C-alpha cells in the first residue's frame, strides 16, 4: 500500500526525501520519521517490510525507515530478514520512545472490550496488561495505526486497538487504558536505509554489511567480573560485591535498570552469605539474581566471587569492559587494571 500524494518531492533547494515505512498514517515509523533533521522526509506507506525495500531498489522512494530492535520485544525479525535480501547502507539510527494505549470507540469501556488489535511486536510489548485482563483476546494485524483505523471503521465497543495516542486522535478513538506497555523505558530503534553505493567494500554481500551493523545490537550483551574477600564474613561480602557491581556499571557506561539478570558464583570456601544478598543490599532489588557454587579446582583462586551480567541494551563487543578486582586480577592478566 502506498500514498500517491507523497510520491513526488517538492521543488526547491532542499528537497524532502520520499521515505518508505511499513504501516499506515499515524504509525510509529511515521513518528520516527518526524525526528529526521531538516529538511526531513515524507512517508510513503507499505503493508510489508519487503515491499518497502523493493520500492527502494526500484527508485520509487529515496530512503526506507525500518525498525530493527525494541526494548521489550527484542529484534524485529521480519524487518531484519527483509534487509538481508538487499544491498543497503545505514545512514542514520533513530530511537523513538513507544507509549501504547488501549483505544476504543466513544462509549466503549475496559469492561466492554473482548479483543485488542495491534501489530505483533506491539502486542508483545503489552504482555503484562494482557495477562492481567484475560478476557481481552489479542489479535495480530499488520500495523498499530491500521488497528486503530479498523476499530474506528467497525464501531464496535467490544473491539479495541493497541496503538499510540496520536493514532487514537487521528481516528477519533478514546483512551480506555493509558501507557499499557510493560516498561516505561520502552523504545524502538529504526534505521534510515539507502541503496548501497559502490565503494571500496562494494564486494561485500548485503548480509556481510548488515551483520557488521547488527552484531553489536542484537540479543543480550554479557559482561563478566570477579573479586575476592580476605575473610569470609557477610560484611566483607557486601563490600566486595557492591564494589564490583559499581565498577562494572561505571566501566561500561550502563545503569542498573539496563541489567536483565546477574549470575553469581562463589568458591567453596565462602559460605557466610550469598553474593545475591549483598547485591540486594547494594540496591539491586529488581534485577533477577542467581547464586551458584564455583567448581573446587585444585590451586584455584581462594575466596573468589564471580559475576556474569546480562544487559538489555546491547553494547558494541569491542567496547565491553570486563572488570577484575583485588586478587581476582590474576585471573585476567590480559586486562588493564583500573
C-alpha positions in Angstrom: 0.0 0.0 0.0 1.4 3.4 -0.9 0.3 7.0 -0.6 0.4 8.5 -4.1 0.3 12.1 -2.7 3.8 11.7 -1.3 5.5 10.1 -4.3 6.8 13.3 -5.8 9.3 15.6 -3.8 8.5 19.2 -3.5 10.7 21.5 -5.6 13.3 23.8 -4.0 16.9 23.9 -2.8 16.2 21.4 0.0 14.1 18.5 -1.4 12.4 16.4 1.2 13.0 12.7 0.9 10.4 10.2 0.0 10.8 7.7 2.8 9.1 4.3 2.8 7.7 3.0 6.0 5.8 -0.2 7.0 2.4 0.8 8.3 -0.3 3.4 7.8 -0.7 7.0 8.6 -0.2 7.5 12.3 2.2 4.5 12.7 5.2 4.7 14.9 7.5 4.6 11.9 5.9 7.8 10.7 6.5 9.3 14.2 10.2 8.3 14.0 10.4 9.9 10.5 9.5 13.2 12.2 12.8 13.0 14.1 14.9 13.4 10.9 16.8 16.7 10.7 15.7 19.4 8.2 14.5 19.1 5.5 13.1 15.7 6.8 11.0 13.4 4.7 7.5 12.4 3.6 6.2 9.0 4.4 5.3 6.5 1.7 3.3 3.7 3.3 3.6 0.0 2.6 1.9 -3.0 4.2 5.0 -5.3 4.3 8.7 -4.8 5.0 9.9 -6.5 1.7 7.6 -4.1 -0.3 9.4 -1.1 1.2 12.8 -2.3 0.1 11.6 -3.5 -3.3 10.4 0.1 -3.8 13.8 1.4 -2.7 15.5 -0.8 -5.2 13.1 0.4 -8.0 13.8 4.0 -7.2 10.1 4.7 -6.2 11.4 6.1 -2.9 14.6 7.8 -1.8 15.1 6.0 1.6 13.5 3.4 3.8 12.9 3.7 7.6 12.6 0.3 9.2 12.6 -0.8 12.8 15.2 -3.3 13.9 15.0 -3.5 17.7 12.6 -2.9 20.6 13.5 -2.6 24.3 10.8 -5.2 25.3 10.2 -7.4 22.2 13.8 -7.6 21.1 14.9 -7.7 17.5 12.2 -7.1 14.8 12.9 -10.3 12.9 10.7 -9.8 9.7 12.3 -6.4 9.2 15.9 -7.7 9.5 15.2 -10.7 7.3 13.9 -8.3 4.6 17.1 -6.1 5.0 19.3 -9.2 4.5 17.9 -9.7 1.0 19.0 -6.2 -0.2 22.2 -4.2 -0.7 21.8 -1.4 1.8 23.8 1.2 3.7 22.7 2.6 7.0 22.6 6.4 7.1 21.1 7.1 10.5 19.8 5.4 13.6 16.7 6.9 15.3 15.3 5.9 18.7 11.7 6.5 19.4 10.1 6.2 22.9 7.0 4.0 22.5 3.9 4.6 24.6 1.0 2.3 23.9 -2.7 2.9 24.7 -5.8 0.7 24.6 -8.1 2.7 22.3 -11.8 2.2 21.7 -14.7 3.9 20.0 -16.6 6.5 22.0 -18.9 4.8 24.5 -16.6 1.8 24.9 -15.0 0.9 28.3 -12.4 -1.5 29.5 -15.2 -3.8 30.6 -16.8 -3.9 27.1 -13.6 -4.9 25.3 -13.3 -8.5 24.2 -10.4 -8.2 21.7 -7.5 -6.0 21.1 -6.0 -5.5 17.6 -2.4 -4.5 17.1 0.9 -5.3 15.4 2.5 -8.5 16.9 5.5 -6.5 18.2 3.2 -4.1 20.0 1.2 -6.9 21.5 4.5 -8.4 22.8 5.2 -5.1 24.5 2.0 -5.3 26.4 2.2 -8.8 27.7 1.7 -7.8 31.4 -1.5 -5.9 30.7 -2.9 -8.7 28.6 -2.2 -11.3 31.3 -4.0 -9.1 33.8 -7.0 -8.9 31.5 -7.5 -12.5 30.3 -11.0 -11.6 29.0 -9.3 -9.5 26.3 -8.1 -11.6 23.3 -5.0 -10.3 21.5 -5.4 -10.2 17.7 -2.5 -9.5 15.4 -2.8 -7.2 12.4 -0.3 -5.6 10.1 0.1 -2.2 11.9 -0.7 -0.3 15.1 -2.2 2.6 13.3 -4.0 0.2 10.9 -5.5 -1.4 14.0 -6.8 2.0 15.2 -8.4 2.6 11.7 -10.1 -0.8 11.7 -11.5 -0.2 15.2 -12.9 3.1 14.1 -14.4 1.6 10.9 -16.1 -1.3 12.9 -17.6 1.0 15.5 -17.9 -2.0 17.9 -17.3 -1.3 21.6 -16.1 -4.9 22.0 -13.1 -4.3 19.8 -10.2 -2.1 20.8 -6.8 -1.2 19.3 -3.3 -1.0 21.0 -1.6 1.9 19.4 -0.2 5.4 20.0 -2.2 8.3 21.5 -1.7 10.1 18.2 -3.3 7.3 16.2 -6.3 7.4 18.5 -6.7 11.1 17.9 -6.3 10.6 14.2 -9.1 8.1 14.0 -11.4 9.5 16.6 -10.8 6.9 19.3 -10.8 7.3 23.1 -8.2 6.0 25.6 -9.5 3.1 27.7 -6.2 2.4 29.4 -3.1 4.6 29.1 0.5 3.6 28.7 0.0 -0.2 28.9 3.5 -1.1 27.7 5.4 -3.4 30.1 8.1 -0.8 30.9 8.2 3.0 30.9 11.6 3.0 29.1 10.1 1.1 26.1 11.6 2.3 22.9 12.1 1.2 19.3 15.2 1.8 17.2 15.0 2.4 13.4 17.5 2.6 10.6 17.3 5.1 7.8 18.4 2.9 4.8 19.6 3.8 1.3 20.7 1.7 -1.6 24.4 0.8 -1.2 26.7 2.8 -3.4 29.8 1.3 -5.0 32.6 1.8 -2.5 35.9 0.2 -1.5 33.9 -2.6 0.3 31.4 -3.0 -2.6 32.4 -6.6 -2.8 30.7 -7.3 0.5 27.4 -9.1 0.3 24.3 -7.4 1.8 24.4 -10.0 4.6 28.0 -9.0 5.4 27.1 -5.3 5.5 24.1 -6.0 7.7 26.0 -8.2 10.0 28.6 -5.6 10.6 25.9 -3.2 11.8 23.7 -5.8 13.5 26.2 -7.7 15.6 26.6 -5.0 18.3 22.9 -4.6 18.6 21.2 -7.9 18.6 20.4 -10.0 21.7 21.8 -9.6 25.1 25.3 -8.3 26.0 27.2 -10.3 28.6 29.7 -8.6 30.9 32.0 -10.6 33.3 33.6 -9.6 36.6 35.3 -11.1 39.6 36.7 -10.0 43.0 37.9 -11.6 46.3 37.5 -11.2 50.0 40.2 -11.7 52.6 37.8 -13.0 55.2 34.6 -15.0 54.9 32.2 -12.6 56.6 28.9 -11.1 55.4 30.2 -7.5 55.8 33.2 -8.3 53.6 31.0 -10.0 51.0 28.7 -6.9 51.0 31.6 -4.6 50.5 33.3 -6.6 47.7 30.1 -7.3 45.7 29.0 -3.7 45.9 32.4 -2.5 44.7 32.5 -5.0 41.9 29.0 -4.2 40.6 29.6 -0.4 40.8 32.9 -0.9 38.8 31.1 -2.9 36.1 28.4 -0.3 35.6 30.9 2.5 35.6 33.4 0.8 33.2 30.6 0.1 30.7 28.6 3.2 31.0 25.4 1.4 32.0 22.8 1.9 34.6 21.3 -0.8 36.9 17.9 -0.7 35.0 19.7 -2.0 31.9 20.8 -5.2 33.7 18.5 -8.0 32.7 19.9 -10.6 35.1 23.0 -11.4 37.1 24.6 -14.8 37.9 27.0 -15.1 40.8 29.4 -17.9 41.7 31.4 -18.3 44.8 34.3 -20.6 45.6 33.5 -23.4 48.1 35.5 -21.6 50.9 32.8 -18.9 51.0 29.6 -19.7 52.9 28.8 -16.8 55.2 26.4 -15.0 52.8 25.0 -15.2 49.3 26.5 -12.7 46.8 23.0 -12.0 45.7 22.1 -10.9 49.2 25.0 -8.5 49.0 23.7 -7.2 45.7 20.2 -6.7 47.1 21.8 -4.7 50.0 23.5 -2.6 47.3 20.1 -1.7 45.8 19.7 -4.3 43.1 16.2 -5.1 44.2 14.5 -5.5 40.8 17.2 -7.4 39.0 16.8 -11.2 38.8 19.8 -12.8 40.6 21.1 -16.3 40.8 23.9 -17.8 43.0 25.8 -20.9 42.1 28.8 -22.8 43.5 32.1 -22.5 41.7 34.0 -25.7 41.0 36.5 -26.8 43.6 39.6 -26.7 41.4 42.9 -27.6 42.9 45.1 -24.5 43.3 42.2 -22.3 42.3 42.0 -18.7 43.5 40.6 -18.7 47.1 37.6 -16.7 48.4 36.6 -15.6 44.9 33.3 -14.2 43.8 32.5 -14.1 40.1 29.5 -12.5 38.3 28.0 -12.6 34.8 25.7 -9.6 33.9 23.3 -9.8 31.0 22.4 -6.4 29.7 19.1 -5.5 27.9 20.9 -2.7 26.0 23.4 -4.2 23.5 26.9 -2.8 23.5 29.5 -3.0 20.8 31.6 -6.1 21.6 34.8 -4.1 21.1 33.7 -1.7 23.9 32.6 -4.2 26.5 34.9 -3.9 29.6 35.1 -6.9 31.9 36.3 -6.0 35.4 38.5 -8.0 37.8 39.3 -6.5 41.2 41.6 -7.3 44.1 43.3 -10.7 43.9 41.0 -11.6 41.0 43.1 -9.5 38.7 45.4 -12.5 38.5 42.7 -14.4 36.6 42.8 -12.0 33.7 46.3 -10.5 33.4 45.4 -9.6 29.8 43.0 -6.9 31.0 44.3 -3.5 32.1 43.9 -2.7 35.8 41.9 0.4 36.6 
